[in-house]
Amino acid sequence: MDNISPASVQGLKDLVSYQQGSVVSREIIRKSTGTVTLFAFDEGQGLSEHTAPFDALVYIADGVAEVTVSGQAHRLKEGEMMIMPANQPHALRAPQRFKMLLVMIKI
């Protein structure tokens, strides 16, 4: 939680900046029970297909993302979310710049 004061109001989109040709991440919360991480993806960037042992909630805070789960592509825009199920292959791609909040709860 570097430099984020508990019980303070923050603008979610302002907590991470876009960087040309990069994926930038900032961990907001890290506990033994899970994490909350904010990402900024520049256009054309992404995360290759992988799996995770826990469900993960993806919330698009800015822009448009392509989220593929078990081979099925979904286009999510600002204000939309989806749950990526545990142990299912998933990948993310930025057809344009986007910011997302990733919430993973380990249960």
C-alpha positions as CSV (number, residue, x, y, z in Angstrom):
1,M,0.0,0.0,0.0
2,D,2.8,2.4,-0.7
3,N,1.8,5.9,0.1
4,I,-1.9,5.2,0.2
5,S,-3.3,6.3,3.6
6,P,-6.1,4.1,5.0
7,A,-9.5,5.8,5.3
8,S,-8.5,8.4,2.7
9,V,-10.5,9.1,-0.5
10,Q,-8.5,8.3,-3.7
11,G,-9.3,8.6,-7.4
12,L,-8.8,5.0,-8.7
13,K,-7.7,6.0,-12.2
14,D,-5.1,8.4,-10.7
15,L,-3.3,5.7,-8.7
16,V,-1.4,4.3,-11.8
17,S,-0.2,6.0,-15.0
18,Y,0.1,4.7,-18.5
19,Q,3.6,4.2,-19.8
20,Q,4.3,3.8,-23.5
21,G,4.7,0.2,-24.6
22,S,4.3,-1.1,-21.0
23,V,2.0,-2.8,-18.5
24,V,2.2,-0.9,-15.2
25,S,0.9,-2.4,-11.9
26,R,0.4,-1.0,-8.4
27,E,-0.6,-3.2,-5.5
28,I,-3.3,-1.4,-3.4
29,I,-3.8,-4.2,-0.8
30,R,-1.8,-7.3,0.0
31,K,-3.0,-9.6,2.6
32,S,-2.6,-13.4,3.2
33,T,-6.2,-13.7,2.1
34,G,-5.8,-11.9,-1.2
35,T,-4.7,-8.9,-3.2
36,V,-6.1,-5.8,-4.9
37,T,-3.9,-4.5,-7.8
38,L,-4.4,-1.7,-10.3
39,F,-3.0,-2.1,-13.8
40,A,-2.5,0.3,-16.7
41,F,-2.0,-1.4,-20.1
42,D,-0.8,0.6,-23.1
43,E,-2.4,-0.1,-26.4
44,G,-1.2,-3.4,-27.9
45,Q,0.0,-4.7,-24.5
46,G,-1.4,-7.7,-22.6
47,L,-0.9,-10.7,-20.3
48,S,-0.4,-14.1,-22.0
49,E,-2.7,-17.0,-21.2
50,H,-2.2,-18.3,-17.7
51,T,-4.3,-19.8,-14.9
52,A,-4.7,-18.8,-11.2
53,P,-5.8,-21.0,-8.3
54,F,-8.5,-18.6,-7.2
55,D,-11.4,-16.6,-8.8
56,A,-10.4,-13.1,-9.8
57,L,-12.6,-10.1,-10.3
58,V,-11.6,-7.7,-13.1
59,Y,-13.1,-4.2,-13.1
60,I,-12.3,-1.9,-16.1
61,A,-11.7,1.6,-14.7
62,D,-10.7,3.2,-18.0
63,G,-10.7,2.3,-21.7
64,V,-11.5,-1.0,-23.3
65,A,-10.0,-4.5,-22.7
66,E,-10.2,-7.8,-24.3
67,V,-10.4,-10.6,-21.7
68,T,-10.3,-14.2,-23.0
69,V,-11.4,-17.0,-20.6
70,S,-11.2,-20.6,-21.8
71,G,-10.9,-19.5,-25.4
72,Q,-13.9,-17.2,-25.3
73,A,-13.1,-13.5,-25.9
74,H,-15.0,-10.8,-24.1
75,R,-14.8,-7.0,-24.8
76,L,-15.1,-5.0,-21.5
77,K,-15.4,-1.3,-21.3
78,E,-15.1,1.3,-18.6
79,G,-17.4,0.5,-15.7
80,E,-17.8,-3.2,-16.6
81,M,-16.5,-6.2,-14.7
82,M,-16.3,-10.0,-14.9
83,I,-15.1,-12.9,-12.8
84,M,-12.4,-15.0,-14.2
85,P,-12.9,-18.5,-12.7
86,A,-10.2,-20.4,-10.8
87,N,-8.1,-22.8,-12.8
88,Q,-9.5,-21.6,-16.2
89,P,-7.0,-20.3,-18.7
90,H,-7.3,-16.6,-19.3
91,A,-5.5,-13.7,-21.0
92,L,-5.8,-10.0,-21.4
93,R,-5.1,-7.7,-24.3
94,A,-5.4,-4.0,-24.9
95,P,-7.0,-3.1,-28.2
96,Q,-6.6,0.4,-26.8
97,R,-5.2,1.7,-23.5
98,F,-7.1,0.5,-20.4
99,K,-6.8,0.5,-16.6
100,M,-8.2,-2.4,-14.6
101,L,-8.6,-3.3,-10.9
102,L,-7.8,-6.9,-10.2
103,V,-9.3,-8.4,-7.0
104,M,-8.1,-11.8,-6.0
105,I,-9.5,-13.4,-2.8
106,K,-7.7,-16.6,-1.7
107,I,-10.3,-19.0,-0.3
